[in-house]
Amino acid sequence: MTEPATTADDRDLLRRAAAAHASAAADIEAFLRRLPEVPGAAEITEYANLVTREERLRADREAAADAAGLVIGSLESDQGT
């Protein structure tokens, strides 16, 4: 059985990871709101950097969720595919 302090630490880590991921997603939204009609090289580079950061933080959030015991197998449906 997991120690209560460890469980609390895992949940705190998960909360912080979720907040960081949400912030990264919000940064992408803010970027997209100011994106010019015709993006240039600078915008493409910035978008790539923002998406890379968001994906890394999503992976961190998922790892923290696993550590906190929130393991989910697959979100995909097995409905004849």
Number of C-alpha atoms within 10 A of each C-alpha: 3 7 8 9 9 12 14 12 14 18 18 14 19 22 15 15 21 19 14 18 21 16 14 21 19 13 17 19 13 11 15 12 9 9 14 10 6 6 11 10 8 9 16 12 12 13 18 13 13 18 16 13 18 21 15 14 21 19 14 19 22 18 17 22 20 14 17 19 12 13 12 9 6 7 6 7 7 7 5 4 5
